[in-house]
């Protein structure tokens, strides 16, 4: 099973996440990695095209900073 596991973030994403962790510690926010767009932004009833809706269901932000359990800053590398 161990040979089937893959890293969750690449080197660049990991480096930015480390910076985000340091900034978040000082600002009372919390960093997350690979958060799906549809989990951070309400897309239901938004009126966006079907193709964008499907994209939002499958794509993710590389890093997301949360404040009060709400998305505050999205980072895409």
C-alpha positions as CSV (number, residue, x, y, z in Angstrom):
1,X,0.0,0.0,0.0
2,X,2.8,2.4,0.9
3,X,4.1,2.3,-2.7
4,X,0.6,3.6,-3.9
5,X,0.7,6.8,-1.9
6,X,1.7,10.1,-3.5
7,X,2.7,13.4,-1.9
8,X,-0.3,15.7,-1.4
9,X,1.6,18.8,-2.5
10,X,4.5,19.4,-4.8
11,X,7.7,21.3,-3.8
12,X,6.4,24.7,-4.8
13,X,3.1,24.2,-3.1
14,X,4.9,23.0,0.0
15,X,7.2,26.1,0.1
16,X,4.2,28.5,-0.2
17,X,2.4,26.5,2.5
18,X,5.3,26.9,4.8
19,X,5.3,30.7,4.3
20,X,1.5,30.7,4.7
21,X,1.9,28.8,8.0
22,X,4.3,31.4,9.3
23,X,2.1,34.3,8.3
24,X,-1.1,32.6,9.6
25,X,0.6,32.1,13.0
26,X,1.1,35.8,13.3
27,X,-2.4,36.8,12.0
28,X,-4.6,34.3,13.7
29,X,-5.6,32.7,10.4
30,X,-5.2,29.0,9.2
31,X,-3.7,27.7,6.0
32,X,-5.0,24.7,4.0
33,X,-3.7,22.9,1.0
34,X,-5.6,21.7,-2.0
35,X,-9.1,23.0,-1.2
36,X,-11.7,22.4,-3.9
37,X,-13.1,25.6,-5.4
38,X,-16.7,24.5,-4.8
39,X,-15.8,23.9,-1.1
40,X,-14.5,27.4,-0.7
41,X,-17.0,29.3,-2.9
42,X,-20.8,28.7,-3.0
43,X,-21.4,28.0,-6.7
44,X,-25.0,26.7,-6.5
45,X,-27.4,29.1,-8.0
46,X,-24.5,31.4,-9.1
47,X,-25.5,31.5,-12.7
48,X,-22.1,30.5,-14.0
49,X,-21.9,28.5,-17.3
50,X,-22.1,24.7,-17.0
51,X,-18.5,24.3,-18.0
52,X,-17.3,26.6,-15.2
53,X,-19.6,24.9,-12.7
54,X,-18.1,21.5,-13.6
55,X,-14.6,23.0,-13.4
56,X,-15.3,24.4,-9.9
57,X,-16.4,20.9,-8.8
58,X,-13.2,19.3,-9.9
59,X,-10.5,22.0,-9.6
60,X,-8.8,23.2,-6.4
61,X,-6.8,26.1,-4.9
62,X,-3.2,25.1,-4.1
63,X,-3.4,26.9,-0.8
64,X,-6.3,28.6,1.0
65,X,-6.0,30.9,4.0
66,X,-9.1,30.7,6.3
67,X,-10.2,33.3,8.8
68,X,-13.1,32.4,11.1
69,X,-13.6,29.2,9.1
70,X,-14.2,31.1,5.9
71,X,-11.9,31.4,2.9
72,X,-9.9,34.6,3.1
73,X,-7.1,34.3,0.6
74,X,-6.7,31.7,-2.2
75,X,-3.2,31.0,-3.7
76,X,-2.7,29.3,-7.0
77,X,0.8,28.4,-8.0
